[in-house]
Amino acid sequence: MIESSALFGQNHDRDDGSTLIELLVTIVIIGFVATVVAGAFIVIVRTTPLAEARNDDSRSLLGLTNYLPMDVSSTQVANIQFPGGPTSCGVASGSSLLSLSWVDFATSSTTEVNYRLVDDGGWRVTRFVCTDGSPSSVRLTSVLDEGAALPSPIPVTVAQLLGDHDKDGGLVTPDQMIGVSMTVTTRNGTSQRLDAISDNVPQTLPPVAVTTSTSSTTVPPANVAPVPTDKVLDAWPDRSVIVNLEATDGNGDPLTASIDPAQPLPGAGWSASFTGLEMTLTPDPAVLPGTSYTFGFLATDPYGASGAGLVTVNIVSNPGGSTTTSTTTTTSTTTTTITCSVSAISLNRSSVSNGVHEDVDTLKQSVTVTITKNGSCGSLVLVFTPDYISPGAEQVVSFSGGTQITIGKADYAWSDGTHPLQVRNGVAGPVLQTITLTIT
């Protein structure tokens, strides 16, 4: 028998190691892993500068975001200068971009701020401050340019921020500046813009409120004493007669009448009572027709100033001999002489807000005017001048026989300041009372 070992050859154990197939598989795996690692490394290398650039962008705007809005909001628009110059604390290097200054009304200290592009380890924006002669500075951005000379063009631009102050919908002009717009270009070419608005009303607005406030202060003008007019009248013995005494007042104040102690009533049998300038006079029953009597009266304003006048009473016979007819005739005759007067005026609120920064808008609350009137007052009107409703034209509202008028919230536009409200007896009639409404 032939043994299998002799037929197929001797079966020897193989040496330790790898076959060709195993080696090829190993090389493929190593190549695949190297490809993945190389790709990840390339991504990291490419994205790292972008991340650093984005960080530079953030740092470039961070300092400006902290300081520029605060500085501009504290400054009146007239005190914002482009590009301005160094502060009074001394000249700084680099190029000036923006200058601002304001006064702290609580401490009366003056602050000057100058934004400059300076070479400080590279060109960057730096804020220089001078407060009452004391200087300080702070870097606001990362490096924007690494050149040795001042970059051209400069990587920072500053411009006016404009707004439609008068709300007329027309063209916005440079005199309607409301703040500052600053654009910074970083080293990688990215531009970032920051707008800052002033909280102070531009001084170029029409001085409507200032003019009205100046001419209508709450402090009364120099007081002028009333000037009474002498009165001559007919009266009957023991019969009351109603008389409207007359007097003029240079301030338009309401007046009251009383007997002049220096020239009293003719005797103990006479009596007189007063409501405003209206006098109810009753002669002595013992007086005789055909006689005349004189006494004095005082017209006094609310501040105590007074003027003296004379009343002459001619005693006449009772007409027709009938007491009833005489009384009726007297009442009918004297009632027609009663004129209108307003003794008091008040507001349900003396101050009301228009609720805007610009300073002209409708009211946040309605205002009710209440008067106290005497006599026949069917022609009383309230006269006032609001803003931007036919500018400069008086608005006239009738009391319609009543004692109250309400000015609605949306009826008119008002400017900040004080506004006089006048009560007149007719549109072109005399001013009977004036009160001031304050708009904040």
RASUL-V447170 format. One record per residue. N is the residue number from 0. NEAR is the number of other ideal C-beta (glycine too) atoms within 12 Angstrom. Layout:
BEGIN
n=N near=NEAR
n=N near=NEAR
END
This chain:
BEGIN
n=0 near=6
n=1 near=7
n=2 near=10
n=3 near=10
n=4 near=11
n=5 near=10
n=6 near=10
n=7 near=10
n=8 near=9
n=9 near=10
n=10 near=11
n=11 near=8
n=12 near=6
n=13 near=8
n=14 near=7
n=15 near=6
n=16 near=8
n=17 near=13
n=18 near=12
n=19 near=10
n=20 near=10
n=21 near=12
n=22 near=13
n=23 near=13
n=24 near=14
n=25 near=15
n=26 near=15
n=27 near=14
n=28 near=14
n=29 near=14
n=30 near=14
n=31 near=14
n=32 near=14
n=33 near=14
n=34 near=14
n=35 near=14
n=36 near=14
n=37 near=14
n=38 near=14
n=39 near=14
n=40 near=14
n=41 near=13
n=42 near=14
n=43 near=14
n=44 near=13
n=45 near=13
n=46 near=14
n=47 near=14
n=48 near=14
n=49 near=16
n=50 near=16
n=51 near=17
n=52 near=19
n=53 near=20
n=54 near=19
n=55 near=29
n=56 near=25
n=57 near=20
n=58 near=26
n=59 near=37
n=60 near=31
n=61 near=22
n=62 near=28
n=63 near=40
n=64 near=23
n=65 near=18
n=66 near=32
n=67 near=39
n=68 near=25
n=69 near=23
n=70 near=37
n=71 near=36
n=72 near=23
n=73 near=30
n=74 near=36
n=75 near=24
n=76 near=34
n=77 near=18
n=78 near=27
n=79 near=39
n=80 near=26
n=81 near=24
n=82 near=24
n=83 near=25
n=84 near=24
n=85 near=29
n=86 near=31
n=87 near=22
n=88 near=21
n=89 near=18
n=90 near=16
n=91 near=31
n=92 near=18
n=93 near=30
n=94 near=31
n=95 near=30
n=96 near=41
n=97 near=43
n=98 near=32
n=99 near=43
n=100 near=29
n=101 near=30
n=102 near=19
n=103 near=14
n=104 near=11
n=105 near=7
n=106 near=11
n=107 near=11
n=108 near=18
n=109 near=24
n=110 near=32
n=111 near=35
n=112 near=43
n=113 near=40
n=114 near=47
n=115 near=37
n=116 near=41
n=117 near=34
n=118 near=24
n=119 near=25
n=120 near=14
n=121 near=25
n=122 near=35
n=123 near=37
n=124 near=48
n=125 near=37
n=126 near=37
n=127 near=40
n=128 near=35
n=129 near=27
n=130 near=22
n=131 near=19
n=132 near=15
n=133 near=17
n=134 near=22
n=135 near=22
n=136 near=28
n=137 near=23
n=138 near=30
n=139 near=36
n=140 near=42
n=141 near=33
n=142 near=27
n=143 near=44
n=144 near=34
n=145 near=17
n=146 near=16
n=147 near=9
n=148 near=13
n=149 near=20
n=150 near=23
n=151 near=11
n=152 near=13
n=153 near=27
n=154 near=34
n=155 near=41
n=156 near=26
n=157 near=36
n=158 near=22
n=159 near=28
n=160 near=29
n=161 near=22
n=162 near=26
n=163 near=18
n=164 near=28
n=165 near=25
n=166 near=18
n=167 near=14
n=168 near=8
n=169 near=10
n=170 near=11
n=171 near=18
n=172 near=16
n=173 near=17
n=174 near=20
n=175 near=26
n=176 near=34
n=177 near=32
n=178 near=32
n=179 near=41
n=180 near=28
n=181 near=41
n=182 near=27
n=183 near=40
n=184 near=27
n=185 near=30
n=186 near=28
n=187 near=22
n=188 near=14
n=189 near=21
n=190 near=19
n=191 near=30
n=192 near=22
n=193 near=34
n=194 near=24
n=195 near=34
n=196 near=28
n=197 near=32
n=198 near=20
n=199 near=27
n=200 near=28
n=201 near=33
n=202 near=20
n=203 near=20
n=204 near=29
n=205 near=24
n=206 near=20
n=207 near=28
n=208 near=30
n=209 near=19
n=210 near=18
n=211 near=30
n=212 near=25
n=213 near=14
n=214 near=17
n=215 near=27
n=216 near=17
n=217 near=17
n=218 near=11
n=219 near=18
n=220 near=15
n=221 near=10
n=222 near=19
n=223 near=20
n=224 near=23
n=225 near=33
n=226 near=21
n=227 near=30
n=228 near=22
n=229 near=21
n=230 near=29
n=231 near=18
n=232 near=30
n=233 near=30
n=234 near=39
n=235 near=35
n=236 near=28
n=237 near=24
n=238 near=33
n=239 near=23
n=240 near=37
n=241 near=29
n=242 near=37
n=243 near=33
n=244 near=43
n=245 near=28
n=246 near=35
n=247 near=21
n=248 near=30
n=249 near=19
n=250 near=22
n=251 near=29
n=252 near=34
n=253 near=33
n=254 near=43
n=255 near=32
n=256 near=37
n=257 near=30
n=258 near=29
n=259 near=24
n=260 near=13
n=261 near=14
n=262 near=20
n=263 near=20
n=264 near=27
n=265 near=27
n=266 near=17
n=267 near=10
n=268 near=16
n=269 near=30
n=270 near=22
n=271 near=31
n=272 near=20
n=273 near=27
n=274 near=24
n=275 near=34
n=276 near=38
n=277 near=30
n=278 near=39
n=279 near=27
n=280 near=38
n=281 near=26
n=282 near=36
n=283 near=24
n=284 near=19
n=285 near=16
n=286 near=27
n=287 near=17
n=288 near=20
n=289 near=12
n=290 near=22
n=291 near=21
n=292 near=30
n=293 near=22
n=294 near=32
n=295 near=28
n=296 near=41
n=297 near=33
n=298 near=38
n=299 near=30
n=300 near=29
n=301 near=22
n=302 near=19
n=303 near=14
n=304 near=24
n=305 near=30
n=306 near=29
n=307 near=27
n=308 near=34
n=309 near=25
n=310 near=40
n=311 near=23
n=312 near=34
n=313 near=23
n=314 near=28
n=315 near=23
n=316 near=19
n=317 near=23
n=318 near=20
n=319 near=14
n=320 near=10
n=321 near=14
n=322 near=16
n=323 near=14
n=324 near=17
n=325 near=25
n=326 near=20
n=327 near=17
n=328 near=22
n=329 near=33
n=330 near=19
n=331 near=16
n=332 near=22
n=333 near=25
n=334 near=19
n=335 near=15
n=336 near=22
n=337 near=25
n=338 near=28
n=339 near=31
n=340 near=36
n=341 near=37
n=342 near=26
n=343 near=22
n=344 near=36
n=345 near=22
n=346 near=29
n=347 near=19
n=348 near=23
n=349 near=21
n=350 near=22
n=351 near=27
n=352 near=21
n=353 near=32
n=354 near=19
n=355 near=20
n=356 near=20
n=357 near=27
n=358 near=32
n=359 near=32
n=360 near=25
n=361 near=26
n=362 near=33
n=363 near=19
n=364 near=24
n=365 near=21
n=366 near=37
n=367 near=26
n=368 near=37
n=369 near=24
n=370 near=34
n=371 near=24
n=372 near=30
n=373 near=27
n=374 near=25
n=375 near=18
n=376 near=30
n=377 near=17
n=378 near=24
n=379 near=38
n=380 near=34
n=381 near=40
n=382 near=32
n=383 near=34
n=384 near=31
n=385 near=37
n=386 near=34
n=387 near=24
n=388 near=20
n=389 near=13
n=390 near=20
n=391 near=14
n=392 near=14
n=393 near=22
n=394 near=26
n=395 near=24
n=396 near=27
n=397 near=21
n=398 near=31
n=399 near=14
n=400 near=16
n=401 near=19
n=402 near=24
n=403 near=25
n=404 near=32
n=405 near=21
n=406 near=31
n=407 near=18
n=408 near=21
n=409 near=16
n=410 near=18
n=411 near=30
n=412 near=31
n=413 near=42
n=414 near=37
n=415 near=31
n=416 near=30
n=417 near=30
n=418 near=43
n=419 near=30
n=420 near=38
n=421 near=34
n=422 near=42
n=423 near=31
n=424 near=30
n=425 near=21
n=426 near=19
n=427 near=12
n=428 near=21
n=429 near=25
n=430 near=27
n=431 near=38
n=432 near=40
n=433 near=31
n=434 near=33
n=435 near=28
n=436 near=41
n=437 near=28
n=438 near=38
n=439 near=24
END
